[in-house]
Amino acid sequence: MKKKRIIAMLTTIMMSVSIISGCGGNGDTQENAAQQEAENTDETVKNSAETELDKSEIQIELVTGDGVTLPDEKDNFVEQGLKEALGFDVKLNILGAGADYATALNARISGGDIPDMFVVPSMDSMYQYAKNGIILGLNDYSSQLQPLMEWAGEDTIIANSYEGELYMIPQKTTINYDTWMIRQDWLDKVGAKMPTTMEELLEVAKKFTYEDPDGNGQNDTYGFSSSGLGAGFGGILNSYGASAANNIILVDGEITSTLLQPHMVEGLEMCKKFVDAGVVDPDIVANDDNTIKDKMIQGKVGICPYAWSGVYKKITMEKIKEVNPEANWVWFNPPESGTGDPAAYSTRSMCKAGKWCINAKLAEQPDKLKAVFELLNYLTTEEGQRLVCYGIEGRHYNMVDGKVVKTELMDKECDFLWPYQIPLRDDREYLAVKFLEAKEVIDFAANMNEIEIYDAGVTLPEGFHKEDMDKYIQDNMISFIFGQRPLEEYDQFLEELNKSFSFDEYMDEARRQLREKGYIK
């Protein structure tokens, strides 16, 4: 806005000078001035036409890793809607998911074929991209991204910076999706009550494993499973004030790690009790969202700390009921550990980091960079949000008393929209529209106790390889839980962590940075 006022003021001054010159000169001067003015007008019109032409020829390529399948170009109403609203093409490409995405993206970057905007595979990757000048620093462009900045909030901007420079596209904070879930019909079948403690949970898991809760006469069920180490055993450890990873937390005003919590070993002992009792799905570490969802649909597991969105969407519940009409997955409070730690399942980042960044080379292409900024700002508007969250008005939703009401076609045709929600969305409003059938569990999960973590607010020290450290931690968590390494060696593990990965130095750096950034006093 300030820039526009300055330009307007300069234009007014220039016009005044022209008028004064015209009044004080002879006829030839006036004629020359008029001719010059006409030429200037023609040039302005010409430049405006060229700008419009250039904009229509711009295409912004977005690249991400995801499991969704995009529709054919002719059926992609999101990209068509963006073209209509913005005047240029936006093309999303998906390069696989997980490790496959990281490999494919790095191959493109190594070959010099860098997308205009792309999702970084990890924070380590972001640091490397920033150091090597691959992604664009946004500090100098903040005024052009004001709608985005206001949308995301100041706290998220800090978390998306590296050495004082904003690199990642800030995103709006989301609500918690994770909760504990259990088969109520199995509880009824084995004559058990809803568990409220970890010991009770273990006893129920035994019944679900050994007392044929599905009544098929076969020993084919497991009491406990989830989508990976962190989601499954992390759910147990959270109620001990710990986690299955190195999460930076604030305790009594001091920064520390979940790995260093006084009841961490007790939490690992409880995880091991579940394993030793034979109630744990043997594939729990390898499970991803799709495999655990399939097992829940097929009735293979009875207790699952997991995201409600993997189960309570209408399409998934219909599949569960098709296999067993009596199946009744219900949510419940995290079991108490008995240690005095608040019962919790899930961690919430207090330094929400985004995932998208911009190709640094766009600084040399001002028209395309301007288009990227227009796209980002547009996606925070009411119109842009409705497009990438709900689809097309009159087809996928209708406006009733000022509120979005979905049609049946939203569920059928809008399952690919998520990757386009670059700055994310207002979760409570969005979820109330998309998943009305899950309103109760959405509210329950949103209000569940969580462990607040600050990992994303820490810039990695030079030469620090966090991915290697995280893998070492995960490998040892598996070893402790599955009895491949005695729990008596936990202190030794921490010493190894410090010796091999300078863990103590990393934590000292975390304390310094978080204090400097204002997360702690």
C-alpha positions in Angstrom: 0.0 0.0 0.0 2.8 2.4 0.9 4.5 1.6 -2.4 1.3 2.5 -4.3 1.0 5.8 -2.5 4.7 6.6 -3.4 4.1 5.8 -7.1 0.9 7.9 -7.1 2.7 10.8 -5.5 5.6 10.6 -8.0 3.1 10.5 -10.9 1.4 13.6 -9.6 4.7 15.4 -9.3 5.7 14.5 -12.9 2.3 15.7 -14.3 2.7 19.0 -12.4 6.1 19.5 -13.9 4.8 18.8 -17.4 2.0 21.3 -17.0 4.3 24.0 -15.7 6.7 23.5 -18.6 3.8 23.7 -21.1 2.5 27.0 -19.7 5.9 28.7 -19.7 7.0 27.7 -23.2 6.1 28.5 -26.8 3.7 26.7 -29.1 6.4 24.3 -30.4 7.2 23.3 -26.9 3.5 22.7 -26.2 3.2 20.7 -29.4 6.3 18.6 -28.6 5.0 18.0 -25.1 1.7 16.8 -26.5 3.4 14.5 -28.9 5.7 13.2 -26.2 2.7 12.6 -24.0 0.9 10.7 -26.8 4.0 8.6 -27.3 4.3 7.9 -23.6 0.6 6.9 -23.5 1.1 4.5 -26.4 4.2 3.0 -24.7 2.2 2.6 -21.5 -0.6 0.8 -23.3 1.9 -1.3 -25.1 3.7 -2.3 -21.9 0.4 -3.1 -20.3 -0.6 -5.3 -23.1 2.8 -7.1 -22.9 2.3 -7.5 -19.2 -1.1 -9.1 -19.7 0.4 -11.3 -22.5 3.3 -12.4 -20.3 0.9 -13.2 -17.4 -1.2 -15.4 -19.6 1.9 -17.3 -20.7 3.1 -17.9 -17.2 2.9 -21.5 -15.7 3.8 -22.1 -12.1 4.9 -25.7 -11.4 4.2 -27.1 -7.9 5.9 -30.3 -6.9 5.1 -32.5 -3.9 5.1 -36.0 -2.6 1.7 -37.5 -1.8 -0.4 -40.6 -2.1 -3.4 -38.9 -3.8 -4.1 -39.4 -7.5 -4.7 -36.2 -9.5 -7.5 -36.1 -12.1 -6.8 -35.7 -15.8 -6.1 -32.1 -16.8 -9.6 -31.7 -18.3 -11.2 -32.7 -15.0 -8.9 -30.8 -12.7 -11.4 -28.1 -11.6 -8.9 -26.7 -9.0 -6.3 -25.8 -11.6 -9.0 -24.5 -13.9 -10.4 -22.4 -11.1 -6.9 -21.0 -10.3 -6.4 -20.1 -14.0 -9.7 -18.3 -14.1 -9.0 -16.3 -10.9 -5.4 -15.5 -11.4 -4.9 -15.4 -15.2 -2.0 -17.9 -15.3 -1.5 -21.6 -15.2 -0.8 -23.6 -12.0 0.3 -27.2 -12.5 0.8 -29.6 -9.6 3.0 -32.6 -10.1 3.3 -35.5 -7.6 6.7 -37.3 -7.6 5.8 -40.4 -5.5 5.7 -40.3 -1.7 8.0 -40.7 1.3 11.5 -41.7 0.5 10.6 -42.0 -3.2 9.6 -38.4 -3.3 12.9 -37.3 -1.7 14.9 -39.3 -4.2 13.0 -38.0 -7.2 13.1 -34.3 -6.1 16.8 -34.4 -5.4 17.4 -35.9 -8.8 15.6 -33.0 -10.4 17.5 -30.5 -8.3 20.8 -32.1 -9.0 20.0 -31.9 -12.7 19.2 -28.2 -12.5 15.5 -28.8 -13.1 14.2 -27.1 -10.0 10.4 -26.7 -9.6 9.0 -23.2 -9.1 7.6 -24.3 -5.7 8.1 -27.6 -4.0 7.7 -29.4 -0.7 11.0 -30.0 1.2 11.4 -33.7 2.3 12.8 -32.8 5.7 14.1 -29.9 7.8 17.6 -31.1 7.1 16.9 -30.8 3.4 15.6 -27.2 4.0 18.8 -26.2 5.7 20.9 -27.7 2.9 18.8 -26.0 0.2 19.1 -22.7 2.0 22.9 -22.9 2.4 23.3 -23.8 -1.3 21.1 -21.0 -2.5 18.5 -23.3 -4.0 15.5 -21.8 -2.2 14.4 -18.2 -2.0 14.8 -16.1 1.1 11.6 -14.2 1.6 12.5 -11.4 4.1 12.8 -8.8 1.3 9.4 -9.8 -0.1 7.4 -9.8 3.1 5.4 -6.7 2.1 4.2 -8.5 -1.0 3.1 -11.5 1.1 1.3 -9.6 3.8 -2.0 -11.5 3.4 -0.1 -14.8 3.8 1.8 -13.5 6.8 -1.4 -12.3 8.6 -3.1 -15.6 7.8 -0.3 -17.8 9.2 0.5 -15.7 12.3 3.8 -14.4 13.7 4.7 -17.6 15.6 4.7 -19.7 12.5 7.0 -17.2 10.7 9.7 -17.7 13.3 9.6 -21.5 12.8 10.0 -21.2 9.0 13.2 -19.2 9.2 16.9 -20.2 9.0 19.6 -17.9 10.3 17.1 -15.0 10.5 15.9 -15.5 6.9 12.3 -16.7 6.1 12.5 -19.6 3.7 9.5 -21.8 4.1 5.9 -20.7 3.3 4.2 -20.1 6.6 1.1 -22.2 7.3 -1.9 -21.8 9.5 -1.8 -23.9 12.7 -3.9 -27.1 12.6 -5.8 -28.8 15.4 -4.9 -32.3 16.8 -6.2 -35.3 14.9 -4.8 -38.1 17.1 -6.7 -40.1 19.6 -7.0 -43.5 21.2 -9.6 -45.9 19.6 -10.9 -49.2 20.6 -13.5 -51.8 19.4 -16.5 -51.4 21.8 -18.2 -54.5 20.4 -15.0 -56.5 21.3 -15.1 -55.1 24.8 -18.6 -56.3 25.1 -17.8 -59.7 23.6 -14.9 -60.4 26.1 -16.7 -58.8 29.1 -14.2 -56.0 29.6 -14.6 -52.4 30.7 -13.1 -49.4 29.0 -9.5 -49.2 30.1 -8.4 -46.1 32.1 -4.8 -47.1 33.0 -1.9 -48.7 31.1 -2.2 -51.9 33.1 -5.9 -52.2 32.3 -5.1 -51.5 28.6 -2.7 -54.3 28.6 -5.2 -56.7 30.1 -7.8 -55.7 27.5 -5.2 -56.2 24.7 -4.6 -59.7 26.0 -8.3 -60.5 25.8 -8.5 -59.1 22.3 -5.6 -61.3 21.2 -6.5 -64.6 22.9 -10.2 -64.7 23.5 -11.4 -64.7 19.9 -13.3 -61.3 20.1 -14.5 -61.6 16.5 -16.0 -65.0 17.1 -14.6 -66.7 14.0 -12.9 -69.5 15.9 -9.4 -68.5 14.7 -6.4 -67.0 16.5 -6.1 -64.1 14.0 -6.5 -60.9 16.0 -4.1 -58.6 17.8 -4.9 -56.4 20.7 -2.7 -53.5 19.9 -1.4 -51.8 16.7 -0.9 -48.5 14.9 0.8 -46.8 12.0 4.5 -47.0 12.9 6.7 -46.8 16.0 5.9 -43.2 16.9 2.2 -43.5 16.6 1.9 -46.8 18.4 4.5 -47.0 21.2 4.7 -43.2 21.2 1.1 -43.3 22.3 2.1 -45.3 25.4 5.2 -43.2 26.1 3.4 -39.9 25.9 1.5 -40.7 29.1 4.9 -41.1 30.8 5.9 -37.6 29.7 8.1 -39.1 27.0 8.1 -40.1 23.3 9.7 -42.5 20.9 11.8 -39.6 19.4 13.9 -36.7 20.6 11.3 -34.1 21.0 12.3 -30.8 22.6 9.9 -29.8 25.4 9.6 -27.2 28.1 9.5 -28.5 31.7 9.4 -26.1 34.6 10.6 -23.2 32.4 13.6 -25.2 31.1 14.2 -26.7 27.7 14.9 -30.5 27.7 14.1 -33.6 25.7 11.5 -36.3 26.0 14.3 -38.8 25.9 15.6 -37.4 29.2 12.3 -37.5 31.2 12.4 -39.3 34.6 9.8 -41.9 33.6 11.1 -42.7 30.1 12.5 -46.1 31.1 9.2 -47.0 32.9 7.4 -46.1 29.6 9.7 -48.4 27.6 9.1 -51.1 30.2 5.4 -50.8 29.6 5.9 -51.0 25.8 8.0 -54.1 26.3 5.2 -55.7 28.4 2.9 -55.4 25.5 5.4 -57.0 23.2 6.2 -59.8 25.7 2.5 -60.5 26.1 2.2 -61.2 22.4 -0.6 -58.7 21.9 1.2 -56.4 19.5 0.8 -56.6 15.7 4.2 -57.8 14.5 4.0 -55.4 11.6 3.5 -52.3 13.8 6.8 -50.6 13.0 6.3 -51.2 9.2 2.7 -50.2 9.2 1.8 -47.0 7.4 -1.6 -45.2 7.3 -3.0 -47.4 4.5 -1.9 -50.8 6.0 -3.3 -50.0 9.5 -6.5 -48.7 8.0 -6.9 -51.9 6.1 -6.3 -54.0 9.3 -8.9 -51.9 11.1 -11.4 -52.4 8.3 -10.7 -56.2 8.2 -11.1 -56.5 12.0 -7.5 -57.6 12.7 -6.8 -55.2 15.6 -8.8 -54.0 18.6 -6.9 -51.0 20.1 -5.2 -48.3 18.0 -3.8 -44.9 18.9 -4.3 -43.3 15.5 -5.6 -40.2 13.7 -9.4 -40.1 13.7 -9.3 -39.1 10.0 -8.1 -42.5 9.1 -11.2 -44.2 10.5 -14.2 -41.9 11.0 -14.6 -40.6 7.5 -17.8 -41.9 6.0 -16.1 -43.9 3.2 -13.9 -45.7 5.7 -16.8 -46.4 8.2 -18.8 -47.9 5.3 -16.0 -50.3 4.5 -15.7 -51.3 8.1 -19.4 -52.0 8.3 -19.3 -54.0 5.1 -16.9 -56.4 6.6 -18.7 -56.6 10.0 -21.9 -54.6 10.6 -21.4 -55.0 14.3 -18.0 -53.3 14.3 -18.0 -50.3 16.6 -14.8 -48.3 16.8 -15.0 -45.7 19.6 -12.6 -43.1 21.0 -11.4 -42.9 24.6 -9.2 -40.9 26.9 -5.4 -41.7 27.0 -4.8 -44.3 29.7 -3.0 -43.0 32.9 0.5 -44.2 33.5 0.4 -44.0 37.2 3.6 -41.9 37.3 1.8 -38.6 37.9 2.5 -37.4 34.3 -0.6 -36.0 32.5 -2.1 -38.7 30.3 -1.5 -37.6 26.7 -1.5 -39.0 23.2 0.2 -36.9 20.5 2.6 -34.0 20.4 1.8 -30.5 19.2 4.5 -28.4 17.6 4.7 -24.9 19.2 6.9 -23.8 16.3 4.8 -24.8 13.3 7.1 -25.2 10.3 5.7 -25.2 6.8 6.7 -27.6 4.0 6.7 -25.5 0.8 9.5 -23.3 -0.5 10.2 -21.2 -3.7 13.0 -21.7 -6.3 15.6 -19.1 -5.7 16.0 -18.6 -9.5 12.6 -16.9 -9.6 14.3 -13.8 -8.3 15.6 -13.5 -11.8 12.1 -13.9 -13.2 10.1 -11.1 -11.6 6.9 -11.7 -13.5 6.8 -15.4 -12.4 7.8 -14.6 -8.9 5.0 -12.0 -8.7 2.6 -14.7 -9.9 3.8 -17.1 -7.2 3.1 -14.4 -4.6 -0.4 -13.8 -6.1 -1.1 -17.5 -5.8 0.0 -17.7 -2.2 -2.0 -14.7 -1.2 -5.1 -15.8 -3.1 -5.1 -19.2 -1.3 -5.7 -17.3 1.9 -8.7 -15.5 0.6 -12.3 -16.7 1.2 -12.6 -17.5 -2.5 -9.3 -19.3 -2.8 -9.9 -21.3 0.4 -13.3 -22.5 -0.8 -11.8 -23.6 -4.1 -8.9 -25.7 -2.7 -10.9 -26.9 0.4 -14.4 -27.5 -1.0 -14.4 -27.5 -4.8 -16.9 -25.7 -7.0 -19.9 -23.9 -5.6 -23.2 -25.4 -6.9 -21.5 -28.7 -7.6 -19.5 -29.7 -4.6 -21.1 -27.4 -2.1 -23.9 -24.8 -1.7 -24.0 -21.6 0.4 -26.8 -21.8 3.0 -27.3 -18.9 5.4 -23.7 -17.9 4.8 -22.2 -21.3 5.5 -20.7 -23.9 3.2 -22.9 -27.1 3.0 -21.4 -30.0 1.1 -23.1 -32.0 -1.6 -22.7 -35.7 -2.2 -20.2 -34.9 -5.0 -17.8 -33.4 -2.6 -17.0 -36.8 -1.2 -16.8 -38.3 -4.6 -14.8 -35.7 -6.5 -12.7 -33.7 -4.0 -10.4 -36.3 -2.5 -7.4 -34.8 -4.3 -7.6 -31.2 -3.0 -5.3 -31.5 0.0 -2.0 -30.9 -1.8 -3.2 -27.5 -3.2 -3.8 -26.2 0.4 -0.3 -24.7 0.6 -1.0 -22.3 3.5 -3.4 -24.9 5.0 -6.8 -23.8 6.2 -9.0 -23.0 9.2 -9.3 -26.5 10.5 -12.3 -26.2 12.7 -14.4 -24.6 9.9 -13.0 -27.0 7.3 -13.6 -30.2 9.2 -17.1 -29.2 10.2 -18.0 -28.9 6.5 -16.1 -32.0 5.2 -16.7 -34.5 8.0 -20.0 -33.6 9.7 -20.4 -37.3 10.6 -17.2 -37.1 12.7 -18.0 -33.9 14.6 -17.9 -35.6 18.0 -14.5 -37.2 17.6 -13.1 -34.1 15.9 -14.0 -32.0 19.0 -12.7 -34.8 21.3 -9.3 -35.0 19.6 -9.0 -31.2 19.4 -9.3 -30.9 23.1 -7.1 -33.9 24.1 -4.0 -33.2 26.2 -0.8 -33.0 24.1 2.9 -32.7 24.8 4.0 -29.3 23.4 7.2 -29.6 21.4 9.6 -27.0 20.0 11.7 -29.0 17.5 10.8 -26.9 14.5 12.1 -23.8 16.2 15.7 -25.0 16.2 18.1 -24.3 13.4 20.6 -27.2 13.1 24.2 -26.4 14.0 26.7 -26.5 11.1 27.6 -30.1 10.3 24.9 -31.6 12.5 23.1 -34.5 10.8 19.8 -34.8 12.6 18.5 -37.4 10.2 21.3 -39.8 11.2 20.7 -39.0 14.9 16.9 -39.6 14.6 17.5 -43.0 12.8 19.9 -44.0 15.6 17.3 -43.1 18.2 14.6 -45.0 16.4 16.7 -48.1 16.0 17.5 -48.1 19.7 13.8 -47.5 20.7 13.0 -50.6 18.6 15.8 -52.6 20.3 14.6 -51.6 23.8 10.9 -52.3 23.2 11.4 -55.6 21.4 14.0 -56.9 23.9 17.0 -56.7 21.6 18.8 -54.4 24.0 18.3 -54.5 27.8 16.7 -51.5 29.3 19.5 -51.3 31.9 21.6 -49.9 29.1 19.4 -46.8 28.6 21.9 -44.5 30.2 24.6 -46.0 28.1 22.5 -45.3 25.0 22.3 -41.6 26.0 26.1 -41.5 26.4 26.4 -43.0 22.9 24.0 -40.4 21.6 26.2 -37.7 23.0 29.5 -39.2 21.9 28.4 -40.0 18.3 26.0 -37.1 17.6 27.0 -34.3 20.1 23.5 -34.6 21.6 24.4 -32.3 24.6 25.7 -29.6 22.3 22.6 -29.8 20.2 20.4 -29.4 23.3 22.5 -26.4 24.4 22.1 -24.9 21.0 18.3 -25.5 21.2 18.1 -23.7 24.5 20.1 -20.7 23.2 18.0 -20.4 20.0 14.6 -20.9 21.6 15.5 -18.2 24.1 16.7 -15.8 21.4 13.5 -16.4 19.4 11.4 -15.7 22.4 9.8 -19.1 22.8 11.2 -19.3 26.4 12.1 -16.5 28.7 
